[in-house]
Amino acid sequence: MKNKLPNFFIVGAPKAGTTSLYYYLKRHPEVFMSGIKEPNYFAYEETIKQNLYHKEKGVGTLEEYLQLFESANGRHKAVGEASVSYLFYPAVPEKIKELVPDARIIMSLRNPIDRAFSHYYMEHKLGYVNESLEDIVNRKSSHKYSKLWYQQYIELGLYYEQVKRYIDVFGKDKVKIFIYDELSEDMENMILSVFKFLGIDPSFIPELENKYNTYSTPRNTFFRAIYSQKNLRALARKIIPDAKVEAIKNLFLTRRKKPDRHDETVDLMNVIFKPDIIKLEKLLNKDLSRWYE
């Protein structure tokens, strides 16, 4: 059987609804999504070079990458994957273009301040960060990962250059951009617009009641210690059916009220993000003032 390449990519941003989109698309009979949600193939060299603290490097060879799509067949009009690392690293759009010239790109952008807090909460839950977000944003942390934390929570939210690279490489007609705030308000229409963008049957409506990667925290210190074990989570992903993932998570996690934000940290983030958002508004011809007002 001839190796199948993906023809669309969900590239980010992290903590902006891409996990939910991955699972919704996976349910469509004309869509094939890679079994590994984030292969990170096109950003593999960058993640290795940076030695990212979560150590999820992904797939490093073309042979391994193609194997992810071997089961795709003629009924799958859309073949894709979802690696949120692809949005941040500058060389990735050209790498994708070289291998898949007609690729379609999907991205979801979230208020960068909300995204930063959500990303921090997630990584704190997983045991990847043990310092306050306030110290990280104010660059007061002396931890060996302080620069990487700043990258993950702040630099990933500076969208303008990241988005522009994809538009420059693929053209606006091949890049579908959503605003996370709007997705939450009207998920069904967003999914239908993705189906249209990918050229697949719009009459199929997946169940949309589940939201994936929502805020939660371990029920106690014992569960935090278990949940923070990467190898155990990787094993669980292999043996637990998709439909049961959220139910299993609920055994370990609880959805408590999110911690309060420090006003000073929010103010500093606004100073950092606002100029970039204004440039993004012009690029997309879209009012994003609610992100900084």
LUMZAMI-366783 format. One record per residue (C-alpha): residue number from 1; y, x, z. Coordinates in pm, 1 decimal. Each point is the difference from the previous one (the first is absolute). Example, Ala and Ser with C-alpha at 12.3 -4.5 7.8 and 13.67 -1.06 7.14 Angstrom:
<atoms>
[atom 1; [-450.0; 1230.0; 780.0]]
[atom 2; [344.0; 137.0; -66.0]]
</atoms>
This chain:
<atoms>
[atom 1; [0.0; 0.0; 0.0]]
[atom 2; [342.4; 128.4; -95.9]]
[atom 3; [216.1; 98.5; 294.0]]
[atom 4; [265.9; -258.3; 79.0]]
[atom 5; [353.4; 100.3; 90.1]]
[atom 6; [228.5; -221.7; 205.9]]
[atom 7; [275.9; -171.4; -196.0]]
[atom 8; [226.0; -88.9; 291.3]]
[atom 9; [107.4; 162.7; 325.2]]
[atom 10; [146.0; -137.0; 322.9]]
[atom 11; [211.5; 298.6; 104.6]]
[atom 12; [172.9; -114.0; 319.1]]
[atom 13; [203.7; -7.6; 208.2]]
[atom 14; [-208.0; 47.2; 316.9]]
[atom 15; [12.8; -293.2; 245.7]]
[atom 16; [148.9; -230.1; -264.0]]
[atom 17; [-288.3; -236.9; -69.4]]
[atom 18; [-209.2; 218.5; -230.0]]
[atom 19; [-319.2; -46.5; 203.8]]
[atom 20; [22.8; -377.9; -26.5]]
[atom 21; [70.9; 28.2; -373.1]]
[atom 22; [-304.4; 225.1; -44.2]]
[atom 23; [-231.9; -253.8; 163.5]]
[atom 24; [153.6; -300.9; -179.3]]
[atom 25; [-43.6; 168.7; -338.4]]
[atom 26; [-352.2; 111.2; 89.4]]
[atom 27; [-102.5; -366.0; 25.7]]
[atom 28; [100.8; -79.4; -360.0]]
[atom 29; [-305.3; -8.4; -233.2]]
[atom 30; [190.0; 186.3; -274.0]]
[atom 31; [115.2; 281.6; 230.9]]
[atom 32; [-190.5; 307.4; 112.4]]
[atom 33; [144.7; 197.4; 289.0]]
[atom 34; [-137.1; 337.5; 108.6]]
[atom 35; [-230.4; -20.6; 300.5]]
[atom 36; [211.8; 264.6; 170.9]]
[atom 37; [335.0; -172.4; 38.6]]
[atom 38; [202.2; 324.3; -7.1]]
[atom 39; [-170.8; 267.6; -212.0]]
[atom 40; [324.5; 204.7; -4.5]]
[atom 41; [-134.0; 184.8; -304.7]]
[atom 42; [338.0; 57.4; -164.9]]
[atom 43; [153.4; 120.6; 328.0]]
[atom 44; [-302.7; 200.6; 114.9]]
[atom 45; [157.2; 344.4; -46.3]]
[atom 46; [314.4; -104.6; 187.6]]
[atom 47; [-186.6; -147.3; 295.4]]
[atom 48; [-220.0; 309.9; 25.5]]
[atom 49; [302.2; 228.6; -15.3]]
[atom 50; [182.3; -196.2; 270.0]]
[atom 51; [-309.3; -19.5; 220.3]]
[atom 52; [90.6; -353.3; 106.3]]
[atom 53; [-100.9; -75.5; 356.3]]
[atom 54; [-211.2; -307.6; -80.3]]
[atom 55; [-224.2; 219.9; -219.5]]
[atom 56; [-82.2; -280.1; -246.1]]
[atom 57; [15.8; 216.4; -311.8]]
[atom 58; [-180.3; -231.6; -238.4]]
[atom 59; [-172.4; 92.8; -326.6]]
[atom 60; [65.0; 347.0; -141.5]]
[atom 61; [-184.8; 21.9; -332.8]]
[atom 62; [18.4; -207.8; -316.7]]
[atom 63; [-377.2; -46.1; 7.5]]
[atom 64; [15.2; -150.2; 349.4]]
[atom 65; [297.7; -212.4; -100.1]]
[atom 66; [-170.5; -145.9; -306.7]]
[atom 67; [-303.7; -86.4; 209.3]]
[atom 68; [216.6; -241.6; 196.7]]
[atom 69; [32.8; -218.5; -310.1]]
[atom 70; [-351.2; 28.8; -146.3]]
[atom 71; [-87.4; -356.4; 99.3]]
[atom 72; [292.9; -149.6; -191.1]]
[atom 73; [-120.3; -196.3; -303.9]]
[atom 74; [125.1; -208.6; -290.1]]
[atom 75; [100.6; -297.4; 213.7]]
[atom 76; [240.4; 218.4; 195.9]]
[atom 77; [322.5; -8.0; -199.1]]
[atom 78; [191.2; 172.8; 280.2]]
[atom 79; [-142.0; 310.3; 167.9]]
[atom 80; [205.0; 149.7; 278.1]]
[atom 81; [44.8; 185.2; 325.0]]
[atom 82; [259.1; 8.8; 277.4]]
[atom 83; [116.0; 338.4; 129.9]]
[atom 84; [334.4; -21.4; 177.5]]
[atom 85; [37.9; 379.2; -6.4]]
[atom 86; [76.9; -29.4; -372.6]]
[atom 87; [352.1; -129.1; 56.2]]
[atom 88; [129.9; 294.0; 201.9]]
[atom 89; [-121.6; 311.8; -179.7]]
[atom 90; [216.9; 88.3; -304.5]]
[atom 91; [-274.3; 127.6; -232.9]]
[atom 92; [-223.0; -306.6; 22.5]]
[atom 93; [158.0; -226.7; -267.6]]
[atom 94; [-41.1; 267.3; -268.3]]
[atom 95; [-358.9; 65.7; 111.0]]
[atom 96; [-86.0; -368.3; -31.5]]
[atom 97; [178.9; -22.6; -335.6]]
[atom 98; [-197.1; 294.4; -136.6]]
[atom 99; [-337.0; -155.8; 84.5]]
[atom 100; [90.3; -368.5; -46.0]]
[atom 101; [297.9; -20.8; -241.5]]
[atom 102; [18.1; -381.9; 2.0]]
[atom 103; [-45.8; -43.2; 374.5]]
[atom 104; [173.1; -284.2; 176.1]]
[atom 105; [163.7; 78.3; 332.1]]
[atom 106; [39.6; -236.5; 295.4]]
[atom 107; [210.8; 78.7; 303.6]]
[atom 108; [124.0; -194.5; 299.3]]
[atom 109; [311.8; 113.5; 185.5]]
[atom 110; [83.7; -97.0; 356.7]]
[atom 111; [316.3; 30.3; 202.7]]
[atom 112; [-31.3; 373.2; 78.4]]
[atom 113; [87.7; -46.3; 366.8]]
[atom 114; [-265.8; -268.0; 46.9]]
[atom 115; [-242.1; 214.8; -199.6]]
[atom 116; [68.5; 304.8; 219.4]]
[atom 117; [-69.4; -188.3; 321.8]]
[atom 118; [-313.3; -161.5; -145.1]]
[atom 119; [-130.4; 336.5; -120.7]]
[atom 120; [68.6; 157.5; 339.1]]
[atom 121; [-172.2; -284.6; 188.3]]
[atom 122; [-307.8; 33.7; -221.7]]
[atom 123; [-30.7; 375.5; 41.3]]
[atom 124; [62.4; -22.9; 373.5]]
[atom 125; [-284.6; -253.3; 19.0]]
[atom 126; [-226.9; 239.9; -188.5]]
[atom 127; [89.3; 289.1; 227.8]]
[atom 128; [181.9; 204.5; -266.7]]
[atom 129; [332.3; 11.0; 184.8]]
[atom 130; [70.3; 17.6; 371.7]]
[atom 131; [376.2; 58.2; 4.9]]
[atom 132; [274.7; -259.8; -14.7]]
[atom 133; [138.5; -110.5; -333.9]]
[atom 134; [346.7; 59.3; 145.7]]
[atom 135; [-70.0; 371.7; 47.8]]
[atom 136; [-152.4; 28.2; -346.9]]
[atom 137; [291.7; -168.7; -178.2]]
[atom 138; [254.7; 198.5; 200.6]]
[atom 139; [-196.3; 319.0; -75.3]]
[atom 140; [-42.1; 75.5; 370.0]]
[atom 141; [-375.6; 42.0; -24.0]]
[atom 142; [-136.2; 354.8; 7.3]]
[atom 143; [-356.0; -109.8; -80.9]]
[atom 144; [-175.8; 184.4; -283.6]]
[atom 145; [-16.2; -328.7; -194.3]]
[atom 146; [363.5; -97.3; 57.0]]
[atom 147; [103.3; 69.5; -362.1]]
[atom 148; [-295.7; -193.6; -136.4]]
[atom 149; [75.9; -291.0; 232.3]]
[atom 150; [358.8; -0.3; -121.8]]
[atom 151; [-129.1; -1.1; -357.2]]
[atom 152; [-233.7; -292.5; 68.1]]
[atom 153; [249.8; -220.2; 184.2]]
[atom 154; [331.0; 93.5; -164.9]]
[atom 155; [-38.9; 182.6; -330.9]]
[atom 156; [-259.8; -244.0; -133.5]]
[atom 157; [264.2; -271.3; 39.9]]
[atom 158; [253.4; 173.4; -225.4]]
[atom 159; [-114.3; -198.9; -300.9]]
[atom 160; [258.1; 64.1; -272.0]]
[atom 161; [-136.3; 325.7; -145.3]]
[atom 162; [-359.7; -112.4; 52.7]]
[atom 163; [49.9; -321.9; -195.8]]
[atom 164; [215.8; 161.5; -267.2]]
[atom 165; [-273.2; 252.4; -81.8]]
[atom 166; [-243.4; -276.4; -93.0]]
[atom 167; [256.3; -192.6; -203.4]]
[atom 168; [96.2; 319.3; -185.5]]
[atom 169; [-363.7; 85.9; -76.6]]
[atom 170; [-148.0; -343.8; -76.9]]
[atom 171; [299.6; -218.3; -85.3]]
[atom 172; [116.7; -310.3; 184.0]]
[atom 173; [-242.7; -229.9; -182.7]]
[atom 174; [-299.7; 188.7; 141.3]]
[atom 175; [127.4; 9.7; 359.9]]
[atom 176; [-22.8; -312.3; 216.0]]
[atom 177; [208.3; 22.4; 317.8]]
[atom 178; [-13.5; -245.3; 287.5]]
[atom 179; [211.3; -29.3; 311.4]]
[atom 180; [-221.4; -40.9; 305.3]]
[atom 181; [233.4; -253.6; 165.4]]
[atom 182; [-40.1; -228.4; -301.2]]
[atom 183; [-376.4; 49.4; -13.8]]
[atom 184; [-37.8; -129.4; 353.7]]
[atom 185; [199.9; -310.6; -89.3]]
[atom 186; [-188.3; -88.7; -319.8]]
[atom 187; [-325.6; 194.1; -26.7]]
[atom 188; [-163.9; -238.4; -247.5]]
[atom 189; [271.6; 35.2; -264.5]]
[atom 190; [-2.1; 376.9; 48.5]]
[atom 191; [-376.1; 11.7; -59.5]]
[atom 192; [36.7; -216.4; -310.8]]
[atom 193; [269.2; 230.8; -136.3]]
[atom 194; [-234.3; 296.9; 56.3]]
[atom 195; [-275.0; -183.2; -191.4]]
[atom 196; [242.0; -57.0; -287.3]]
[atom 197; [113.4; 362.3; 9.5]]
[atom 198; [-362.8; 116.5; -22.9]]
[atom 199; [-94.3; -253.2; -268.3]]
[atom 200; [-272.1; -173.4; 202.4]]
[atom 201; [-84.5; -366.8; 53.8]]
[atom 202; [281.5; -156.8; 207.4]]
[atom 203; [-203.8; -312.1; 79.0]]
[atom 204; [-204.3; 187.7; 261.4]]
[atom 205; [170.1; -22.7; 337.8]]
[atom 206; [-148.7; 223.1; 272.1]]
[atom 207; [2.3; -102.7; 363.1]]
[atom 208; [329.7; 122.5; 138.6]]
[atom 209; [-33.9; -93.7; 364.9]]
[atom 210; [-84.6; 351.8; 120.4]]
[atom 211; [258.9; 272.2; 43.1]]
[atom 212; [-135.4; 351.2; 22.2]]
[atom 213; [141.3; 290.9; 200.6]]
[atom 214; [212.8; -224.4; 220.7]]
[atom 215; [134.5; 139.5; 327.2]]
[atom 216; [-257.2; 39.9; 273.7]]
[atom 217; [-80.9; 241.9; 278.6]]
[atom 218; [-324.3; 100.0; 177.6]]
[atom 219; [-89.4; -233.0; 286.3]]
[atom 220; [-25.3; 287.4; 248.2]]
[atom 221; [-21.6; 379.6; 24.6]]
[atom 222; [-377.6; -6.2; -52.3]]
[atom 223; [31.0; -190.0; -327.2]]
[atom 224; [289.7; 226.5; -104.8]]
[atom 225; [-225.2; 303.0; 43.1]]
[atom 226; [-272.2; -161.8; -211.6]]
[atom 227; [233.3; -137.1; -266.6]]
[atom 228; [175.6; 333.3; -44.5]]
[atom 229; [-324.5; 164.1; -115.2]]
[atom 230; [43.3; 39.2; -375.1]]
[atom 231; [-371.6; 52.1; -67.5]]
[atom 232; [-91.6; -322.0; 176.7]]
[atom 233; [260.7; -195.0; -199.7]]
[atom 234; [-126.5; 154.4; -325.8]]
[atom 235; [-358.0; -97.1; 84.1]]
[atom 236; [109.0; -352.4; 91.0]]
[atom 237; [178.7; -39.9; -335.0]]
[atom 238; [-323.5; 85.2; -180.9]]
[atom 239; [-228.4; -238.5; 184.8]]
[atom 240; [224.1; -296.6; 85.1]]
[atom 241; [55.4; -260.4; -277.3]]
[atom 242; [363.8; -59.4; -95.7]]
[atom 243; [-14.5; -356.2; 128.9]]
[atom 244; [-97.8; 121.0; 347.9]]
[atom 245; [251.4; 285.3; 36.1]]
[atom 246; [271.8; -199.3; 175.1]]
[atom 247; [-246.2; -166.7; 238.6]]
[atom 248; [-140.5; 337.9; 104.9]]
[atom 249; [348.8; 143.0; 45.5]]
[atom 250; [83.5; -287.3; 232.5]]
[atom 251; [-269.6; 119.9; 237.6]]
[atom 252; [189.1; 325.5; 50.7]]
[atom 253; [359.3; -104.5; -62.2]]
[atom 254; [243.3; -253.8; 132.7]]
[atom 255; [317.4; -129.6; -164.6]]
[atom 256; [253.1; 40.4; 275.2]]
[atom 257; [376.6; -19.5; -36.1]]
[atom 258; [134.0; 307.3; -177.3]]
[atom 259; [186.3; 252.7; 218.2]]
[atom 260; [377.1; -31.7; 12.7]]
[atom 261; [201.1; 216.0; -237.8]]
[atom 262; [270.3; 232.0; 122.6]]
[atom 263; [333.9; -104.2; -145.9]]
[atom 264; [112.8; 361.1; -33.3]]
[atom 265; [-307.8; 86.4; -206.4]]
[atom 266; [52.6; -301.4; -225.3]]
[atom 267; [363.9; 98.5; -48.3]]
[atom 268; [-97.8; 353.8; -96.2]]
[atom 269; [-261.9; -127.8; -243.7]]
[atom 270; [259.9; -224.6; -158.1]]
[atom 271; [229.3; 298.9; -54.1]]
[atom 272; [-288.7; 187.9; -163.3]]
[atom 273; [-128.1; -282.3; -219.2]]
[atom 274; [312.3; -192.4; -106.2]]
[atom 275; [126.3; 238.6; -273.8]]
[atom 276; [-349.5; 10.9; -153.3]]
[atom 277; [-32.4; -379.7; 11.5]]
[atom 278; [333.0; -40.8; -179.7]]
[atom 279; [-123.4; 226.0; -281.8]]
[atom 280; [-325.7; -195.5; -11.5]]
[atom 281; [195.8; -325.5; -33.2]]
[atom 282; [168.2; 131.3; -313.1]]
[atom 283; [-326.5; 131.7; -142.9]]
[atom 284; [-178.3; -332.5; 48.6]]
[atom 285; [307.4; -218.7; -52.0]]
[atom 286; [-93.5; -180.2; 319.5]]
[atom 287; [190.0; -85.5; 316.3]]
[atom 288; [-164.0; 179.7; 294.6]]
[atom 289; [296.4; -23.4; 236.9]]
[atom 290; [-210.3; -181.2; 260.4]]
[atom 291; [-171.2; 335.3; 55.0]]
[atom 292; [315.4; 165.8; 129.6]]
[atom 293; [231.2; -278.3; 119.8]]
</atoms>
